[in-house]
Amino acid sequence: MLDSTATLIWLFSFTAIFAIAGVWYARRAQDSLEDYVIARNSQSATATILTLLASSLGAWILFSPAEAATFGGIGAVIGYAVGSMSPRFVMMPLGQRMRELIPEG
């Protein structure tokens, strides 16, 4: 186990390393404000879908299925899975239609 002084040294060292790397990366590319705010067509569909999936499900996805299984059995786990994926199936045709109507965003 590390003592508090060593822990703080490691913590501040890694914080400084990541801060310096972040500043260096940010200064490397000179993008406009619109490029920063709107990432239109800069990512692949797979990256966008995975980002939305991670954002919408979040950390609670790790704990809720186990809780549902404890209190409701396999039926609750199946219901949980269907409930988690249903918004994506609703958004697929809606997102495609929006891209047809407004191709430039």
DSSP file (Angstrom, degrees, kcal/mol; ACC not computed):
  #  RESIDUE AA STRUCTURE BP1 BP2  ACC     N-H-->O    O-->H-N    N-H-->O    O-->H-N    TCO  KAPPA ALPHA  PHI   PSI    X-CA   Y-CA   Z-CA
    1    1 A M              0   0    0      0, 0.0     2,-0.2     0, 0.0     0, 0.0   0.000 360.0 360.0 360.0 139.1    0.0    0.0    0.0
    2    2 A L        -     0   0    0      1,-0.1     2,-0.1     2,-0.1     0, 0.0  -0.588 360.0-123.1 -84.4 144.9    1.3    3.5   -0.8
    3    3 A D     >  -     0   0    0     -2,-0.2     4,-2.3     1,-0.1     5,-0.2  -0.363  34.8 -99.0 -77.9 170.4    1.5    6.2    1.8
    4    4 A S  H  > S+     0   0    0      1,-0.2     4,-2.3     2,-0.2     5,-0.2   0.831 120.4  54.3 -64.9 -32.7   -0.3    9.4    1.2
    5    5 A T  H  > S+     0   0    0      2,-0.2     4,-2.2     1,-0.2    -1,-0.2   0.947 111.3  44.3 -66.0 -47.4    2.7   11.3   -0.1
    6    6 A A  H  > S+     0   0    0      1,-0.2     4,-2.5     2,-0.2     5,-0.2   0.889 112.7  53.4 -63.7 -38.7    3.5    8.7   -2.8
    7    7 A T  H  X S+     0   0    0     -4,-2.3     4,-2.6     1,-0.2    -1,-0.2   0.927 110.1  46.6 -61.7 -45.4   -0.2    8.5   -3.7
    8    8 A L  H  X S+     0   0    0     -4,-2.3     4,-2.7     2,-0.2     5,-0.3   0.879 110.7  52.9 -66.0 -37.6   -0.4   12.3   -4.2
    9    9 A I  H  X S+     0   0    0     -4,-2.2     4,-2.2     2,-0.2    -2,-0.2   0.944 112.6  44.3 -62.4 -47.1    2.8   12.4   -6.2
   10   10 A W  H  X S+     0   0    0     -4,-2.5     4,-2.5     2,-0.2     5,-0.3   0.918 113.8  51.2 -62.3 -43.3    1.5    9.7   -8.6
   11   11 A L  H  X S+     0   0    0     -4,-2.6     4,-2.1     1,-0.2    -2,-0.2   0.941 114.2  41.7 -60.7 -49.7   -1.9   11.4   -8.8
   12   12 A F  H  X S+     0   0    0     -4,-2.7     4,-2.4     2,-0.2    -1,-0.2   0.842 112.7  55.5 -69.5 -32.6   -0.4   14.8   -9.7
   13   13 A S  H  X S+     0   0    0     -4,-2.2     4,-2.4    -5,-0.3    -2,-0.2   0.954 111.8  41.7 -63.9 -49.6    2.1   13.3  -12.1
   14   14 A F  H  X S+     0   0    0     -4,-2.5     4,-2.4     2,-0.2     5,-0.2   0.867 113.2  54.4 -67.6 -35.1   -0.5   11.5  -14.1
   15   15 A T  H  X S+     0   0    0     -4,-2.1     4,-2.2    -5,-0.3    -1,-0.2   0.930 110.7  46.2 -61.6 -44.4   -2.8   14.5  -14.0
   16   16 A A  H  X S+     0   0    0     -4,-2.4     4,-2.7     2,-0.2     5,-0.2   0.905 111.1  52.3 -65.1 -42.1    0.0   16.6  -15.4
   17   17 A I  H  X S+     0   0    0     -4,-2.4     4,-2.4     1,-0.2    -2,-0.2   0.940 113.7  42.5 -60.1 -47.8    0.9   14.1  -18.1
   18   18 A F  H  X S+     0   0    0     -4,-2.4     4,-2.3     2,-0.2    -1,-0.2   0.859 113.8  52.0 -69.9 -34.2   -2.7   13.9  -19.3
   19   19 A A  H  X S+     0   0    0     -4,-2.2     4,-2.5    -5,-0.2    -2,-0.2   0.926 111.4  46.7 -66.2 -43.7   -3.2   17.7  -19.1
   20   20 A I  H  X S+     0   0    0     -4,-2.7     4,-2.6     1,-0.2    -2,-0.2   0.921 112.9  49.5 -64.0 -43.7    0.0   18.3  -21.1
   21   21 A A  H  X S+     0   0    0     -4,-2.4     4,-2.4    -5,-0.2    -1,-0.2   0.900 111.9  49.3 -62.1 -40.0   -1.1   15.7  -23.7
   22   22 A G  H  X S+     0   0    0     -4,-2.3     4,-2.4     2,-0.2    -2,-0.2   0.909 112.1  46.6 -66.0 -43.0   -4.6   17.3  -23.9
   23   23 A V  H  X S+     0   0    0     -4,-2.5     4,-2.1     2,-0.2    -2,-0.2   0.918 112.7  50.5 -65.3 -43.0   -3.2   20.8  -24.4
   24   24 A W  H  X S+     0   0    0     -4,-2.6     4,-1.1     1,-0.2    -2,-0.2   0.923 113.0  45.9 -60.5 -44.9   -0.7   19.6  -27.0
   25   25 A Y  H  X S+     0   0    0     -4,-2.4     4,-1.1     1,-0.2     3,-0.3   0.900 111.5  52.1 -66.2 -40.0   -3.5   17.8  -28.9
   26   26 A A  H  < S+     0   0    0     -4,-2.4    -1,-0.2     1,-0.2    -2,-0.2   0.863 111.5  46.3 -65.8 -35.6   -5.9   20.7  -28.7
   27   27 A R  H  < S+     0   0    0     -4,-2.1    -1,-0.2     1,-0.2    -2,-0.2   0.684 101.0  69.5 -79.7 -17.6   -3.3   23.1  -30.1
   28   28 A R  H  < S+     0   0    0     -4,-1.1     2,-0.5    -3,-0.3    -1,-0.2   0.915  99.0  46.9 -68.1 -44.1   -2.3   20.8  -32.9
   29   29 A A     <  -     0   0    0     -4,-1.1     2,-0.9    -3,-0.1    -1,-0.1  -0.873  68.4-156.7-105.4 128.6   -5.5   21.1  -34.9
   30   30 A Q        +     0   0    0     -2,-0.5     2,-0.2    -3,-0.0    -3,-0.1  -0.765  27.8 168.4-104.0  86.1   -7.0   24.5  -35.6
   31   31 A D        -     0   0    0     -2,-0.9     2,-0.1     1,-0.1    -2,-0.0  -0.592  34.0-110.1 -95.4 158.9  -10.7   23.8  -36.2
   32   32 A S     >  -     0   0    0     -2,-0.2     4,-1.6     1,-0.1     5,-0.1  -0.290  32.8-103.3 -79.1 171.3  -13.5   26.3  -36.4
   33   33 A L  H  > S+     0   0    0      1,-0.2     4,-2.5     2,-0.2     5,-0.2   0.882 122.8  54.8 -62.7 -38.3  -16.2   26.7  -33.7
   34   34 A E  H  > S+     0   0    0      1,-0.2     4,-3.1     2,-0.2    -1,-0.2   0.892 105.3  52.3 -64.5 -38.7  -18.6   24.8  -36.0
   35   35 A D  H  4 S+     0   0    0      1,-0.2    -1,-0.2     2,-0.2    -2,-0.2   0.858 112.1  47.4 -63.2 -34.0  -16.3   21.9  -36.3
   36   36 A Y  H  < S+     0   0    0     -4,-1.6    -2,-0.2     1,-0.1    -1,-0.2   0.911 120.3  35.7 -72.3 -43.0  -16.1   21.8  -32.5
   37   37 A V  H  < S+     0   0    0     -4,-2.5     2,-0.6     1,-0.2    -2,-0.2   0.890 122.8  40.8 -79.9 -40.7  -19.8   22.0  -31.9
   38   38 A I     <  -     0   0    0     -4,-3.1    -1,-0.2    -5,-0.2     2,-0.0  -0.940  56.6-172.9-117.5 117.1  -21.1   20.0  -34.8
   39   39 A A    >>  +     0   0    0     -2,-0.6     3,-2.0    -3,-0.1     4,-0.5  -0.180  23.4 176.9 -97.7  40.4  -19.2   16.8  -35.8
   40   40 A R  T 34  -     0   0    0      1,-0.3    -2,-0.1     2,-0.1    64,-0.0  -0.243  68.4 -19.4 -55.8 119.7  -21.3   16.4  -39.0
   41   41 A N  T 34 S+     0   0    0      1,-0.1    -1,-0.3     2,-0.1     4,-0.1   0.655 103.2 115.2  58.2  21.3  -20.1   13.4  -41.0
   42   42 A S  T <4 S+     0   0    0     -3,-2.0     2,-0.3     2,-0.1    -2,-0.1   0.622  70.2  52.3 -92.1 -12.9  -16.7   13.3  -39.3
   43   43 A Q  S  < S-     0   0    0     -4,-0.5    -2,-0.1     1,-0.0     2,-0.0  -0.852  88.6-108.1-120.0 156.5  -17.3    9.9  -37.7
   44   44 A S     >  -     0   0    0     -2,-0.3     4,-2.1     1,-0.1     5,-0.2  -0.315  33.5-108.9 -74.8 165.4  -18.4    6.6  -39.1
   45   45 A A  H  > S+     0   0    0      1,-0.2     4,-2.7     2,-0.2     5,-0.2   0.883 119.1  54.4 -62.8 -38.0  -21.9    5.2  -38.5
   46   46 A T  H  > S+     0   0    0      2,-0.2     4,-2.6     1,-0.2     5,-0.2   0.926 108.5  47.6 -63.4 -44.8  -20.4    2.5  -36.2
   47   47 A A  H  > S+     0   0    0      1,-0.2     4,-2.0     2,-0.2    -1,-0.2   0.901 113.4  48.7 -63.4 -40.2  -18.6    5.1  -34.0
   48   48 A T  H  X S+     0   0    0     -4,-2.1     4,-2.5     2,-0.2    -2,-0.2   0.924 112.2  47.7 -65.7 -44.4  -21.7    7.2  -33.8
   49   49 A I  H  X S+     0   0    0     -4,-2.7     4,-2.6     1,-0.2    -2,-0.2   0.920 112.6  48.8 -63.5 -44.2  -24.0    4.3  -32.8
   50   50 A L  H  X S+     0   0    0     -4,-2.6     4,-2.4     2,-0.2    -1,-0.2   0.872 111.1  50.5 -65.5 -35.8  -21.5    3.0  -30.2
   51   51 A T  H  X S+     0   0    0     -4,-2.0     4,-2.3    -5,-0.2    -2,-0.2   0.931 112.5  45.9 -65.7 -45.6  -21.3    6.5  -28.7
   52   52 A L  H  X S+     0   0    0     -4,-2.5     4,-2.5     2,-0.2     5,-0.2   0.889 112.4  51.7 -64.8 -38.5  -25.0    6.9  -28.5
   53   53 A L  H  X S+     0   0    0     -4,-2.6     4,-2.2     2,-0.2     5,-0.4   0.938 112.0  45.3 -62.8 -47.1  -25.4    3.4  -27.0
   54   54 A A  H  X S+     0   0    0     -4,-2.4     4,-1.9     1,-0.2    -2,-0.2   0.885 114.9  48.7 -64.7 -38.4  -22.8    4.1  -24.3
   55   55 A S  H  < S+     0   0    0     -4,-2.3    -2,-0.2    -5,-0.2    -1,-0.2   0.906 114.3  44.0 -68.9 -40.9  -24.3    7.5  -23.5
   56   56 A S  H  < S+     0   0    0     -4,-2.5    -2,-0.2    -5,-0.2    -1,-0.2   0.856 121.0  37.8 -76.7 -33.2  -27.9    6.2  -23.3
   57   57 A L  H  < S+     0   0    0     -4,-2.2     4,-0.4    -5,-0.2     3,-0.4   0.915  86.4 167.6 -85.9 -44.8  -27.2    3.1  -21.3
   58   58 A G    ><  -     0   0    0     -4,-1.9     3,-1.0    -5,-0.4     4,-0.2  -0.053  58.4 -42.5  65.1-166.4  -24.5    4.4  -19.0
   59   59 A A  T >> S+     0   0    0      1,-0.2     3,-2.0     2,-0.2     4,-0.5   0.744 123.4  75.1 -73.2 -24.3  -23.1    2.7  -15.9
   60   60 A W  H >> S+     0   0    0     -3,-0.4     4,-2.6     1,-0.3     3,-0.7   0.727  79.9  74.5 -64.0 -18.5  -26.5    1.6  -14.6
   61   61 A I  H <4 S+     0   0    0     -3,-1.0    -1,-0.3    -4,-0.4    -2,-0.2   0.776  90.6  58.4 -63.2 -24.1  -26.6   -1.1  -17.3
   62   62 A L  H <4 S+     0   0    0     -3,-2.0     4,-0.3    -4,-0.2    -1,-0.2   0.819 117.5  27.8 -73.8 -29.9  -24.0   -3.0  -15.2
   63   63 A F  H <X S+     0   0    0     -3,-0.7     4,-1.8    -4,-0.5    -2,-0.2   0.782 106.4  67.9-105.7 -31.9  -26.2   -3.2  -12.1
   64   64 A S  H  X S+     0   0    0     -4,-2.6     4,-3.0     1,-0.2     5,-0.2   0.878  95.3  54.4 -65.4 -41.4  -29.8   -3.2  -13.2
   65   65 A P  H  > S+     0   0    0      0, 0.0     4,-2.6     0, 0.0    -1,-0.2   0.909 109.8  48.7 -60.6 -38.8  -29.9   -6.6  -15.0
   66   66 A A  H  > S+     0   0    0     -4,-0.3     4,-1.9     2,-0.2    -2,-0.2   0.907 113.3  47.1 -65.7 -39.6  -28.6   -8.4  -11.9
   67   67 A E  H  X S+     0   0    0     -4,-1.8     4,-2.1     2,-0.2     5,-0.2   0.915 112.3  49.7 -66.5 -42.2  -31.2   -6.6   -9.7
   68   68 A A  H  X>S+     0   0    0     -4,-3.0     4,-3.0     1,-0.2     5,-0.5   0.902 111.0  50.0 -63.0 -40.4  -34.0   -7.4  -12.2
   69   69 A A  H  X5S+     0   0    0     -4,-2.6     4,-1.3    -5,-0.2    -1,-0.2   0.872 109.2  52.5 -65.7 -36.4  -32.9  -11.1  -12.2
   70   70 A T  H  <5S+     0   0    0     -4,-1.9    -2,-0.2    -5,-0.2    -1,-0.2   0.921 122.2  28.0 -65.0 -43.9  -32.9  -11.2   -8.4
   71   71 A F  H  <5S+     0   0    0     -4,-2.1    -2,-0.2    -5,-0.1    -1,-0.2   0.758 136.8  21.7 -92.9 -25.3  -36.4   -9.8   -8.1
   72   72 A G  H  X5S-     0   0    0     -4,-3.0     4,-0.5    -5,-0.2     3,-0.5   0.513  90.1-140.0-124.7  -5.5  -38.1  -10.9  -11.3
   73   73 A G  H  X< -     0   0    0     -4,-1.3     4,-1.4    -5,-0.5     3,-0.5  -0.317  59.5 -30.9  78.0-162.7  -36.2  -13.9  -12.7
   74   74 A I  H  > S+     0   0    0      1,-0.2     4,-2.5     2,-0.2    -1,-0.2   0.813 133.8  61.6 -65.9 -31.6  -35.5  -14.5  -16.4
   75   75 A G  H  > S+     0   0    0     -3,-0.5     4,-2.4     1,-0.2    -1,-0.2   0.887 104.0  49.2 -61.7 -38.5  -38.7  -12.7  -17.5
   76   76 A A  H  X S+     0   0    0     -4,-0.5     4,-2.3    -3,-0.5    -1,-0.2   0.874 109.9  51.1 -68.7 -37.0  -37.5   -9.5  -16.0
   77   77 A V  H  X S+     0   0    0     -4,-1.4     4,-2.3     2,-0.2    -2,-0.2   0.915 111.7  47.0 -66.9 -42.0  -34.1   -9.8  -17.7
   78   78 A I  H  X S+     0   0    0     -4,-2.5     4,-2.5     2,-0.2     5,-0.2   0.924 113.2  48.9 -64.7 -43.9  -35.8  -10.3  -21.1
   79   79 A G  H  X S+     0   0    0     -4,-2.4     4,-2.5     1,-0.2    -2,-0.2   0.879 110.3  51.8 -61.9 -37.7  -38.1   -7.4  -20.5
   80   80 A Y  H  X S+     0   0    0     -4,-2.3     4,-2.0     2,-0.2    -1,-0.2   0.915 110.1  48.4 -64.3 -43.6  -35.2   -5.3  -19.4
   81   81 A A  H  X S+     0   0    0     -4,-2.3     4,-1.8     2,-0.2    -2,-0.2   0.915 112.9  47.4 -64.5 -43.3  -33.3   -6.2  -22.6
   82   82 A V  H  X S+     0   0    0     -4,-2.5     4,-1.7     1,-0.2    -2,-0.2   0.909 112.5  50.0 -64.8 -41.5  -36.3   -5.4  -24.8
   83   83 A G  H  < S+     0   0    0     -4,-2.5    -1,-0.2     1,-0.2    -2,-0.2   0.845 110.2  50.7 -65.4 -33.7  -36.9   -2.1  -23.0
   84   84 A S  H  < S+     0   0    0     -4,-2.0     4,-0.3     1,-0.2    -1,-0.2   0.840 116.9  38.5 -73.2 -32.9  -33.2   -1.1  -23.5
   85   85 A M  H >X S+     0   0    0     -4,-1.8     4,-1.5     1,-0.2     3,-0.5   0.657  94.9  82.3 -94.2 -14.5  -33.1   -1.8  -27.2
   86   86 A S  H 3X S+     0   0    0     -4,-1.7     4,-1.8     1,-0.2     5,-0.2   0.868  86.2  56.0 -62.9 -38.1  -36.6   -0.6  -28.2
   87   87 A P  H 3> S+     0   0    0      0, 0.0     4,-2.2     0, 0.0    -1,-0.2   0.868 105.6  53.7 -61.6 -32.2  -35.6    3.2  -28.4
   88   88 A R  H <> S+     0   0    0     -3,-0.5     4,-1.5    -4,-0.3    -2,-0.2   0.905 107.2  49.6 -67.3 -40.0  -32.9    2.2  -30.9
   89   89 A F  H  < S+     0   0    0     -4,-1.5    -1,-0.2     1,-0.2    -3,-0.1   0.832 111.9  49.4 -68.3 -30.5  -35.4    0.4  -33.1
   90   90 A V  H  X S+     0   0    0     -4,-1.8     4,-1.0     1,-0.2    -2,-0.2   0.889 111.7  48.6 -71.6 -39.3  -37.7    3.5  -33.0
   91   91 A M  H  X S+     0   0    0     -4,-2.2     4,-3.3    -5,-0.2     5,-0.3   0.724  94.9  75.0 -76.1 -21.4  -34.9    5.9  -33.9
   92   92 A M  H  X S+     0   0    0     -4,-1.5     4,-2.0     2,-0.2    -1,-0.2   0.967 104.8  32.6 -59.0 -57.2  -33.6    3.9  -36.8
   93   93 A P  H  > S+     0   0    0      0, 0.0     4,-2.3     0, 0.0    -1,-0.2   0.874 120.4  53.2 -69.0 -32.5  -36.4    4.8  -39.3
   94   94 A L  H  X S+     0   0    0     -4,-1.0     4,-2.3     2,-0.2    -2,-0.2   0.925 110.2  46.6 -66.2 -43.8  -36.8    8.2  -37.8
   95   95 A G  H  X S+     0   0    0     -4,-3.3     4,-2.0     2,-0.2    -1,-0.2   0.889 112.1  50.8 -64.7 -39.5  -33.1    9.0  -38.1
   96   96 A Q  H  X S+     0   0    0     -4,-2.0     4,-1.6    -5,-0.3    -1,-0.2   0.906 110.9  48.7 -64.6 -41.5  -33.1    7.8  -41.7
   97   97 A R  H  X S+     0   0    0     -4,-2.3     4,-2.3     1,-0.2    -2,-0.2   0.895 109.3  52.6 -65.7 -39.9  -36.1    9.9  -42.6
   98   98 A M  H  X S+     0   0    0     -4,-2.3     4,-2.8     1,-0.2    -1,-0.2   0.886 107.3  52.2 -63.7 -37.8  -34.5   13.0  -40.9
   99   99 A R  H  < S+     0   0    0     -4,-2.0    -1,-0.2     1,-0.2    -2,-0.2   0.849 110.2  49.4 -66.5 -32.9  -31.4   12.5  -43.0
  100  100 A E  H  < S+     0   0    0     -4,-1.6    -2,-0.2     1,-0.2    -1,-0.2   0.913 116.8  40.2 -70.0 -42.2  -33.5   12.3  -46.2
  101  101 A L  H  < S+     0   0    0     -4,-2.3    -2,-0.2     1,-0.3    -3,-0.2   0.871 131.1  24.4 -75.5 -37.6  -35.4   15.5  -45.3
  102  102 A I    ><  +     0   0    0     -4,-2.8     3,-1.5    -5,-0.2    -1,-0.3  -0.677  66.2 166.7-129.4  76.8  -32.5   17.5  -44.0
  103  103 A P  T 3  S+     0   0    0      0, 0.0    -1,-0.1     0, 0.0    -2,-0.1   0.769  79.8  49.3 -67.1 -24.3  -29.3   16.1  -45.5
  104  104 A E  T 3         0   0    0    -64,-0.0   -64,-0.1     1,-0.0    -5,-0.1   0.387 360.0 360.0 -94.8   4.2  -27.2   19.1  -44.4
  105  105 A G    <         0   0    0     -3,-1.5    -3,-0.0    -7,-0.2    -6,-0.0   0.451 360.0 360.0  92.3 360.0  -28.4   19.0  -40.8
